[in-house]
Amino acid sequence: NKKIAKDVFKKGDQAYLTGDVLVMDELGYLYFRDRTGDTFRWKGENVSTTEVEGTLSRLLNMADVAVYGVEVPGTEGRAGMAAVANPTGSCDLERLAQLLEKELPLYARPIFLRLLPELHKTGTFKLQKTDLRKEGFDPAVVKDPLFYLDARKGRYVPLDREA
């Protein structure tokens, strides 16, 4: 069974592999960070949602960010999409695109952005991605501001029904 690790601390013991990633702070407290396997494939590369979320959050002054893959008709794999908590409406997307160009490889940069007043969390403070993933980037479904990365312009531009 791939979910059972054997001989973890001593011979004969076993541990259940939950897939949860925990981080320990300087005081020794553990916090849930993400789940391993939360990746998607784009342009032939595996993209770690945790890595992209961490980079975006840092660049956006620790804003809540959820990154997930979305299917784009006519392409292989899933394109990166980020839902960003932007309660003040002050997110500078032009600057963000410039910073992402320096921080992440092209295949890992979110193609789509969704700006929300807040991101919903579970009772254990994990970001809820299921509904975000399901809604995707369809302007007919999503009422929040949507943007896509225009490779020619090198910036995020609004995504609406005309785009």
C-alpha positions as CSV (number, residue, x, y, z in Angstrom):
1,N,0.0,0.0,0.0
2,K,1.5,3.4,-1.1
3,K,-0.3,5.2,1.8
4,I,1.6,3.2,4.5
5,A,5.3,4.0,5.2
6,K,7.2,1.3,7.0
7,D,10.3,1.6,9.3
8,V,9.8,5.3,9.7
9,F,11.4,5.9,13.1
10,K,12.4,2.3,14.0
11,K,12.2,-1.1,12.4
12,G,8.7,-2.5,12.3
13,D,6.8,0.8,12.8
14,Q,4.3,2.2,10.3
15,A,2.9,5.6,9.5
16,Y,-0.1,6.6,7.4
17,L,0.9,9.1,4.6
18,T,-1.9,11.7,4.7
19,G,-0.3,13.9,2.0
20,D,-0.5,16.9,4.4
21,V,2.4,19.3,4.4
22,L,3.1,20.9,7.8
23,V,5.5,23.7,8.6
24,M,7.0,24.4,12.0
25,D,7.5,27.9,13.3
26,E,10.4,29.1,15.5
27,L,8.4,28.1,18.7
28,G,7.8,24.6,17.5
29,Y,4.2,24.9,16.6
30,L,3.0,23.0,13.5
31,Y,0.7,24.5,10.9
32,F,-1.0,23.0,7.9
33,R,0.5,24.4,4.7
34,D,-0.8,22.4,1.8
35,R,-1.4,18.9,0.5
36,T,1.3,17.1,-1.5
37,G,0.1,16.2,-4.9
38,D,-1.7,19.5,-5.3
39,T,0.0,20.1,-8.7
40,F,-1.1,20.4,-12.3
41,R,0.7,19.9,-15.6
42,W,1.1,22.7,-18.0
43,K,3.4,23.0,-21.1
44,G,4.9,19.6,-20.3
45,E,5.9,20.7,-16.8
46,N,4.6,19.9,-13.3
47,V,3.5,23.0,-11.4
48,S,3.4,23.1,-7.6
49,T,0.5,25.1,-6.4
50,T,2.2,25.5,-3.1
51,E,5.3,27.2,-4.7
52,V,3.2,29.5,-6.9
53,E,0.9,30.4,-3.9
54,G,3.9,31.2,-1.8
55,T,5.4,33.4,-4.4
56,L,2.2,35.3,-5.2
57,S,1.4,35.7,-1.5
58,R,4.8,37.2,-0.8
59,L,4.6,39.5,-3.8
60,L,1.1,40.7,-2.7
61,N,2.1,41.5,0.9
62,M,0.9,38.1,2.3
63,A,-2.6,38.2,0.7
64,D,-4.5,34.9,0.7
65,V,-4.0,33.2,-2.7
66,A,-5.4,29.9,-4.1
67,V,-3.7,28.4,-7.1
68,Y,-5.2,25.6,-9.2
69,G,-5.2,24.2,-12.7
70,V,-8.0,24.9,-15.1
71,E,-8.8,23.2,-18.5
72,V,-8.4,25.3,-21.5
73,P,-10.2,24.0,-24.6
74,G,-7.7,23.0,-27.4
75,T,-4.7,22.7,-25.0
76,E,-3.1,19.8,-23.2
77,G,-2.8,19.9,-19.4
78,R,-4.2,22.6,-17.2
79,A,-3.4,26.3,-17.2
80,G,-2.5,28.0,-13.9
81,M,-5.2,30.2,-12.3
82,A,-4.9,32.2,-9.1
83,A,-7.7,33.5,-7.0
84,V,-6.4,36.4,-5.0
85,A,-8.0,38.1,-1.9
86,N,-8.1,41.8,-2.9
87,P,-10.5,43.4,-0.4
88,T,-9.3,47.0,-1.1
89,G,-9.2,46.6,-4.9
90,S,-5.6,47.9,-4.9
91,C,-3.8,45.0,-6.6
92,D,-1.4,46.4,-9.1
93,L,-1.6,43.8,-11.9
94,E,1.0,45.5,-14.1
95,R,3.6,45.4,-11.4
96,L,2.6,41.8,-10.4
97,A,3.2,40.6,-14.0
98,Q,6.7,42.2,-14.0
99,L,7.6,40.6,-10.6
100,L,6.3,37.2,-11.7
101,E,8.4,37.4,-14.8
102,K,11.5,37.5,-12.5
103,E,10.2,35.1,-9.9
104,L,8.6,32.2,-11.7
105,P,9.3,30.3,-14.9
106,L,6.9,31.0,-17.7
107,Y,5.1,27.7,-17.4
108,A,4.4,28.3,-13.6
109,R,3.0,31.9,-14.0
110,P,-0.8,32.0,-13.6
111,I,-2.5,32.5,-17.0
112,F,-5.7,33.6,-15.3
113,L,-6.3,35.8,-12.2
114,R,-9.5,36.2,-10.3
115,L,-9.7,39.0,-7.7
116,L,-12.1,38.4,-4.8
117,P,-12.9,40.4,-1.7
118,E,-11.9,37.3,0.3
119,L,-11.2,33.6,-0.1
120,H,-13.4,31.2,1.7
121,K,-11.8,28.8,4.2
122,T,-12.7,25.5,5.8
123,G,-13.2,25.2,9.5
124,T,-9.6,24.3,9.7
125,F,-8.5,27.4,7.8
126,K,-7.6,25.7,4.6
127,L,-8.5,27.6,1.4
128,Q,-11.5,26.2,-0.4
129,K,-10.4,25.5,-4.0
130,T,-13.1,23.1,-5.2
131,D,-15.7,25.7,-6.2
132,L,-13.1,28.0,-7.6
133,R,-11.7,25.2,-9.8
134,K,-15.2,24.3,-10.9
135,E,-16.1,27.8,-11.9
136,G,-12.9,28.2,-13.9
137,F,-12.4,31.4,-15.9
138,D,-15.8,31.7,-17.6
139,P,-17.0,35.3,-17.4
140,A,-20.5,34.1,-17.8
141,V,-20.1,32.1,-14.5
142,V,-17.6,34.2,-12.5
143,K,-18.9,37.5,-11.3
144,D,-15.5,38.6,-9.8
145,P,-13.0,40.5,-12.0
146,L,-11.1,38.1,-14.2
147,F,-7.8,38.7,-16.0
148,Y,-5.6,36.7,-18.4
149,L,-1.9,37.0,-19.0
150,D,-1.4,38.5,-22.5
151,A,2.0,37.2,-23.5
152,R,2.4,39.8,-26.3
153,K,1.8,42.7,-23.9
154,G,3.5,41.1,-20.9
155,R,0.7,42.0,-18.5
156,Y,-2.7,40.9,-17.2
157,V,-5.7,42.2,-19.2
158,P,-9.4,42.0,-18.3
159,L,-11.2,38.8,-19.4
160,D,-14.8,39.4,-20.2
161,R,-17.3,38.0,-22.7
162,E,-15.7,39.9,-25.6
163,A,-12.1,38.7,-24.9
